[in-house]
Structures are given as structure tokens and as C-alpha cells.
Amino acid sequence: MTMKPAPSPTRTALPTRRQALSAIALGVTGLSAGLVRAADAWPSKTVRIIVPFAPGGASDSSARVLAELLAPQLGQSVIVENKPGAGSAIGVMAAAQSRDGHTLLMGSNSMVINPSLNPALTYDVARDFDAVSMVSSQPLVLVVPAASKIQTLGDLIAEAKARPGQLTAGNSGNGTLAHIAAELFSLETGTSLTDVPYKGESALMPDLISGLVTLGFLNLPSVITHIRSGRLRAIAVSASQPVAELPGIPTFRSLKFPSLEVQGWAALLAPKGTIPPEGLAKLEGLLAKALASETVHKRFAALSVTPVISGREATGQYLRAETARYQHVIKTRGIKVDN
């Protein structure tokens, strides 16, 4: 039997064009199959969403809606675990330290505000978390008592400049978004308000309605009933677009104060490096579909929150911008809280 000579050791036998294309095709097919297997491998057990607040609030309810919709798509149970305390810091820290690869966090404004208020908090949002997607937004409403002579934002600014430090801004506690919004108002308008902290919005409401407090930047669900009943007057809303529940009420952006567009938000995050990129991409895609669904729109509307669809990169950029924004306000205004 005649044998073909082996290729010279100093030269490599070049494949034919057909052989090369076949090899490339096999490689691409193998790579694609590998990526599919990697994506399908996550999740391999129950997924936990930590909500750093008590049950019943907008963050908790939103997380439960999404858990219900995501579970059948992921092929695993999705549970919500509430870890309230320390203005959300307890739950955020618990999520940051979780390394099981199946823990997520329903984050909010407080997680980017708190580190600037409390140096003892060691977490860093950009360093310790992978952004998955924004989930929702909720505007604040600038309100005054119905009997107040303040009718417009211009009236308020003029009154605050005429009586520096004499107008009071009630909030649900030092370091809360309502407090930060009032401080930002003073910073951006060159005025001085006196902050009056309460233990929650329900404690603030009687004094605001009665006129003991001049104004407040409050969550829409907390004030909408009082606005409709005529006990409070809405001056402006912090949403980027007019709010259907408040017809005729201008946005801060339309009043040429876009910097006052302070909104509550929720975002889904994962402890840094614990979920593979393919798993994060899978979760991002499923969230986008869920947030665009009629079910989410109806159930979020009942919570007075708006679904927000935002990819991982855009969400990460937004969280970094929010962190820098609040750091600036807290430092410039010298905001401090008892830790």
C-alpha cells in the first residue's frame, strides 16, 4: 500500500477553503451552543429578591409583581425577602454580601443617598453591584396647604427670598428623598428653607394640611387624596412628563427648573460578579418584556408608579449620576443625620 508523505516539519499543510469554512462554522456553532447552555444554566435554584423595606410599600409590591411574572420564565421560584431598617442600609448590605449567585436587590434612591450621610456604610453601588434594569419611577409633588397664599412656583420662590429661613419644609425624616428635594430647591433657587423632620409622612400630614408647615415635597400616593379633596394645593410635580392624576399641574421641567426633577425610583441589581453575564442578559430581557406588559402597567398604576425599561449599561450610568448628584447636594448643603 502506497502511503502519502507526511507534511514537511518545516511547513504546515494549509486547509482548503471548504475545510476552513467548515471549521469556522463548527467553532461558531460550538460557541453558540456553549452560550445557550451558560444562559440556560442560570438560575439553577430559587431566586431571592431582597427588598430593603417593610412589606406593603411600592418597592415591595413592585417586587412581588415582577417575581410572579419572572418565575415561570426563569423556570425557578422567585421569592421576595423583606429586610427593612436603617433607611434601607440593612437590606442593601445583606444583598452586597450575598455570594450565592441567586440573590437580587430591589434598590431605590436611599441606597445612593445613605453612604454620603453615613460614613460607616462601607458599600459602594458601582463597586458592589451589577445593574440589571430600572424598574419604576414615582414623582414627588410640591404641595402647600389649601389656605396658603402661594399659588405658583414663582410665588414660592419670591416668598422664600423675601423671608429667608422663615418658610418651613416638612419631610418624612432627615436624609429622606423629601428632605434632599427641599435642600436641592434651596440650592437651585438661592433661597433658604427651614427643614422640619417628622417620623414618616403620616405624622407630617396633619401639620401640613393645617398650615403649621409651609410646604412639602411628598410622594404622589401620599398626597393625591388630599389634593383631590382640596386640603392641599399642588404647585409642581417632579415627573419628566405631566402626570395624569394631576391634570393641569406643571412639571418642574416645564417651569424651567429641570434640576428639581427629583423622582423616587426602583432598580433591580445583583451583587457584583455573582451572576454570569449570560444570566444577567437573560434577566434583563425578561424584565423588559414583563415591564412592557399590560399586567405590570395596570398593577403599577394602582401603586402610582410608572414602569421604566432601561438596559444594564444605561441603568448603571443612571445610578452613578444619581450618586454624584446627591453627594453634591449633601456636601454643599451640609446635610447631616444622627447615625
C-alpha positions as CSV (number, residue, x, y, z in Angstrom):
1,M,0.0,0.0,0.0
2,T,1.4,3.4,-1.1
3,M,1.4,5.9,1.7
4,K,1.2,9.7,1.2
5,P,4.1,11.6,2.5
6,A,3.6,13.5,5.7
7,P,3.8,17.3,5.5
8,S,7.3,18.6,6.0
9,P,8.1,19.5,9.6
10,T,9.1,22.9,8.5
11,R,5.9,23.6,6.6
12,T,2.2,23.4,7.7
13,A,-0.3,21.9,5.3
14,L,-2.8,24.6,4.6
15,P,-6.5,23.6,4.7
16,T,-8.6,24.1,1.6
17,R,-11.2,26.9,1.6
18,R,-14.0,24.5,2.2
19,Q,-12.2,22.9,5.2
20,A,-11.5,26.3,6.7
21,L,-15.1,27.4,6.3
22,S,-16.3,24.1,7.8
23,A,-14.0,24.6,10.8
24,I,-15.2,28.1,11.4
25,A,-18.9,27.0,11.2
26,L,-18.3,24.3,13.7
27,G,-16.5,26.7,16.0
28,V,-19.3,29.2,15.8
29,T,-21.9,26.5,16.4
30,G,-20.0,25.2,19.4
31,L,-19.6,28.7,20.8
32,S,-23.3,29.5,20.3
33,A,-24.3,26.2,22.0
34,G,-22.0,27.0,24.9
35,L,-23.5,30.4,25.4
36,V,-27.0,28.9,25.2
37,R,-26.0,26.3,27.8
38,A,-24.5,29.0,30.0
39,A,-27.6,31.2,29.8
40,D,-29.9,28.2,30.4
41,A,-27.8,27.2,33.5
42,W,-28.9,30.3,35.4
43,P,-30.9,30.2,37.5
44,S,-30.3,26.7,38.9
45,K,-32.3,27.2,42.1
46,T,-34.7,29.6,43.8
47,V,-34.1,33.3,43.1
48,R,-34.4,35.7,46.0
49,I,-35.2,39.4,45.7
50,I,-34.2,41.4,48.8
51,V,-36.5,44.4,49.4
52,P,-34.8,46.7,52.0
53,F,-38.2,48.0,53.2
54,A,-41.1,46.6,55.2
55,P,-43.9,44.8,53.3
56,G,-46.7,46.9,51.7
57,G,-44.8,49.8,50.1
58,A,-44.3,50.4,46.4
59,S,-40.9,48.7,46.3
60,D,-42.2,45.6,48.0
61,S,-45.4,45.4,45.9
62,S,-43.5,46.0,42.6
63,A,-41.0,43.3,43.5
64,R,-43.8,40.8,44.2
65,V,-45.5,41.7,40.8
66,L,-42.2,41.0,39.0
67,A,-41.4,37.9,41.0
68,E,-44.8,36.4,40.0
69,L,-44.2,37.1,36.3
70,L,-40.5,36.1,36.2
71,A,-40.8,32.8,37.9
72,P,-42.4,30.8,35.1
73,Q,-40.0,32.4,32.6
74,L,-36.9,31.5,34.6
75,G,-38.2,28.0,35.5
76,Q,-37.5,28.6,39.2
77,S,-39.3,30.0,42.1
78,V,-38.7,33.7,42.8
79,I,-39.3,34.9,46.3
80,V,-39.3,38.3,47.9
81,E,-37.5,38.8,51.2
82,N,-38.0,42.0,53.2
83,K,-35.0,43.3,55.2
84,P,-36.0,46.7,56.5
85,G,-34.1,49.0,58.7
86,A,-31.5,51.9,58.8
87,G,-33.2,53.6,55.9
88,S,-32.7,50.5,53.6
89,A,-29.0,50.1,54.6
90,I,-29.5,46.7,56.3
91,G,-31.1,45.2,53.2
92,V,-28.6,46.7,50.8
93,M,-25.6,45.5,52.9
94,A,-27.2,42.0,53.1
95,A,-27.5,41.9,49.3
96,A,-24.0,43.2,48.7
97,Q,-22.6,40.5,50.9
98,S,-24.6,37.6,49.4
99,R,-22.5,35.3,47.2
100,D,-25.0,32.6,46.4
101,G,-25.4,33.7,42.8
102,H,-29.2,33.8,43.1
103,T,-29.8,37.0,45.1
104,L,-31.1,40.2,43.7
105,L,-31.8,43.6,45.3
106,M,-34.7,46.0,44.6
107,G,-32.7,49.2,45.1
108,S,-34.0,52.7,45.5
109,N,-32.8,56.3,45.9
110,S,-31.9,55.7,49.5
111,M,-29.1,53.3,48.6
112,V,-27.3,56.0,46.7
113,I,-28.1,58.7,49.3
114,N,-27.1,56.9,52.5
115,P,-23.4,56.4,52.0
116,S,-22.9,60.2,51.8
117,L,-24.9,60.7,55.0
118,N,-23.3,57.8,57.0
119,P,-19.5,57.2,56.5
120,A,-19.9,54.0,58.5
121,L,-21.6,52.4,55.5
122,T,-19.0,50.5,53.5
123,Y,-20.9,49.6,50.4
124,D,-20.4,51.3,47.1
125,V,-23.2,50.9,44.5
126,A,-20.9,51.0,41.4
127,R,-18.3,48.7,43.0
128,D,-20.5,46.2,44.8
129,F,-23.4,45.7,42.4
130,D,-24.2,44.8,38.8
131,A,-27.1,46.9,37.4
132,V,-29.8,44.8,35.7
133,S,-32.6,47.2,34.9
134,M,-34.5,50.2,36.1
135,V,-38.0,49.1,37.3
136,S,-40.1,52.1,38.1
137,S,-40.3,55.8,38.9
138,Q,-42.5,57.8,41.1
139,P,-42.7,61.6,41.2
140,L,-42.7,63.9,44.2
141,V,-45.3,66.6,44.4
142,L,-44.6,70.1,45.8
143,V,-47.6,70.9,47.9
144,V,-48.8,73.7,50.2
145,P,-51.8,74.0,52.4
146,A,-55.0,74.9,50.6
147,A,-55.3,78.1,52.6
148,S,-51.8,79.2,51.6
149,K,-51.4,82.4,49.5
150,I,-48.7,80.6,47.5
151,Q,-50.3,79.7,44.1
152,T,-47.3,79.1,41.9
153,L,-43.6,78.1,42.0
154,G,-42.8,81.8,41.3
155,D,-44.9,82.8,44.3
156,L,-43.0,80.3,46.5
157,I,-39.5,81.5,45.3
158,A,-40.5,85.1,45.8
159,E,-41.8,84.4,49.3
160,A,-38.8,82.4,50.3
161,K,-36.4,85.2,49.2
162,A,-38.5,87.8,51.0
163,R,-38.5,85.8,54.2
164,P,-35.2,83.8,54.3
165,G,-35.4,80.9,56.7
166,Q,-39.0,81.5,57.8
167,L,-40.7,79.1,55.4
168,T,-40.8,75.5,56.7
169,A,-40.4,72.4,54.6
170,G,-41.8,69.3,56.2
171,N,-40.4,65.9,55.4
172,S,-40.6,62.3,56.4
173,G,-37.3,62.3,58.2
174,N,-33.7,63.6,57.9
175,G,-31.9,62.3,54.9
176,T,-35.1,61.1,53.1
177,L,-35.7,62.0,49.4
178,A,-38.2,64.6,50.5
179,H,-35.6,66.3,52.7
180,I,-33.0,66.1,49.9
181,A,-35.5,67.6,47.4
182,A,-36.2,70.6,49.7
183,E,-32.4,71.2,50.1
184,L,-32.0,71.0,46.4
185,F,-34.8,73.5,45.9
186,S,-32.9,76.0,48.2
187,L,-29.6,75.3,46.4
188,E,-31.1,75.8,42.9
189,T,-33.3,78.8,43.7
190,G,-30.9,80.7,46.0
191,T,-33.4,80.5,48.9
192,S,-33.3,79.3,52.5
193,L,-36.0,76.9,53.9
194,T,-36.1,75.5,57.4
195,D,-36.5,71.8,57.3
196,V,-38.9,70.1,59.8
197,P,-38.4,66.3,60.0
198,Y,-41.2,64.0,61.1
199,K,-41.4,60.3,61.7
200,G,-43.0,59.5,58.4
201,E,-45.4,61.2,56.0
202,S,-48.5,60.2,58.0
203,A,-47.1,62.2,61.0
204,L,-46.4,65.2,58.8
205,M,-49.7,65.4,57.0
206,P,-51.9,67.0,59.8
207,D,-49.4,69.8,60.3
208,L,-49.1,70.4,56.6
209,I,-52.8,70.4,56.0
210,S,-53.4,72.8,58.9
211,G,-50.7,75.2,57.8
212,L,-48.3,74.7,60.6
213,V,-45.8,73.7,57.9
214,T,-45.4,75.8,54.8
215,L,-44.7,73.1,52.2
216,G,-43.6,69.6,51.5
217,F,-42.1,67.5,48.7
218,L,-44.1,64.3,49.1
219,N,-44.7,61.1,47.2
220,L,-47.7,61.2,44.9
221,P,-49.7,58.3,46.6
222,S,-49.4,60.1,49.9
223,V,-50.9,63.4,48.8
224,I,-53.2,62.6,45.9
225,T,-56.3,62.1,48.1
226,H,-55.6,65.3,49.9
227,I,-55.1,67.3,46.7
228,R,-58.4,65.9,45.2
229,S,-60.3,66.7,48.4
230,G,-59.0,70.3,48.4
231,R,-57.0,70.1,51.6
232,L,-53.6,70.5,49.8
233,R,-52.7,72.5,46.7
234,A,-50.2,71.0,44.2
235,I,-47.7,73.5,42.9
236,A,-45.5,71.4,40.7
237,V,-44.6,67.7,40.1
238,S,-41.2,66.3,39.6
239,A,-42.1,63.9,36.8
240,S,-40.5,64.3,33.4
241,Q,-43.9,64.4,31.8
242,P,-47.3,65.7,33.0
243,V,-49.0,63.3,35.4
244,A,-52.5,62.0,34.5
245,E,-53.5,62.1,38.2
246,L,-52.7,65.8,38.4
247,P,-54.2,67.4,35.3
248,G,-53.0,71.0,34.9
249,I,-50.2,70.7,37.4
250,P,-46.9,71.8,35.7
251,T,-43.7,69.8,35.8
252,F,-40.5,71.5,37.2
253,R,-39.0,71.0,33.7
254,S,-41.8,73.0,32.1
255,L,-41.2,75.7,34.7
256,K,-37.5,75.9,33.6
257,F,-36.2,74.1,36.7
258,P,-35.3,70.7,35.3
259,S,-32.7,70.3,38.1
260,L,-35.6,69.9,40.5
261,E,-36.8,66.7,38.7
262,V,-36.2,64.5,41.8
263,Q,-38.1,61.2,41.5
264,G,-38.3,58.1,43.5
265,W,-37.1,55.1,41.6
266,A,-36.6,51.4,41.9
267,A,-34.0,49.3,40.1
268,L,-33.0,45.7,40.1
269,L,-29.4,44.9,40.9
270,A,-27.3,41.8,41.6
271,P,-24.2,41.5,43.9
272,K,-21.2,42.2,41.7
273,G,-19.9,39.2,39.8
274,T,-22.3,36.7,41.3
275,I,-24.5,36.1,38.2
276,P,-22.8,35.3,34.9
277,P,-23.1,37.8,32.1
278,E,-25.4,35.5,30.2
279,G,-27.7,35.2,33.2
280,L,-27.8,39.0,33.6
281,A,-28.6,39.4,29.9
282,K,-31.3,36.8,30.2
283,L,-32.8,38.5,33.2
284,E,-32.6,42.0,31.5
285,G,-34.5,40.7,28.5
286,L,-37.2,39.0,30.6
287,L,-37.6,42.2,32.7
288,A,-38.1,44.3,29.6
289,K,-40.9,42.0,28.5
290,A,-42.5,42.0,31.9
291,L,-42.3,45.8,32.3
292,A,-43.9,46.3,28.9
293,S,-46.8,44.0,29.7
294,E,-50.3,45.2,30.3
295,T,-50.3,43.3,33.6
296,V,-47.4,45.4,35.0
297,H,-48.8,48.7,33.7
298,K,-52.2,48.0,35.4
299,R,-50.7,46.8,38.7
300,F,-48.0,49.5,38.8
301,A,-50.7,52.2,38.1
302,A,-52.5,51.1,41.2
303,L,-49.3,51.8,43.1
304,S,-48.9,55.2,41.4
305,V,-45.6,54.2,39.9
306,T,-44.6,54.1,36.3
307,P,-42.7,51.1,34.7
308,V,-39.3,52.1,33.4
309,I,-37.4,49.9,30.9
310,S,-33.7,50.5,30.9
311,G,-30.8,48.2,29.9
312,R,-27.9,47.3,32.1
313,E,-25.5,49.9,30.8
314,A,-28.0,52.8,30.9
315,T,-29.1,51.7,34.4
316,G,-25.5,51.7,35.6
317,Q,-24.9,55.1,34.2
318,Y,-28.0,56.5,35.8
319,L,-27.1,55.1,39.2
320,R,-23.6,56.7,39.0
321,A,-25.2,60.0,38.0
322,E,-27.7,59.8,40.9
323,T,-24.9,59.0,43.4
324,A,-22.9,62.0,42.3
325,R,-25.9,64.3,42.3
326,Y,-26.9,63.5,45.8
327,Q,-23.3,63.6,47.1
328,H,-23.1,67.2,45.7
329,V,-26.4,68.3,47.4
330,I,-25.5,66.7,50.7
331,K,-22.0,68.1,50.8
332,T,-22.9,71.6,49.6
333,R,-25.8,72.0,51.9
334,G,-24.0,70.4,54.9
335,I,-26.8,67.8,55.4
336,K,-26.2,65.6,58.5
337,V,-28.3,63.0,60.2
338,D,-28.0,61.1,63.5
339,N,-26.4,57.8,62.8
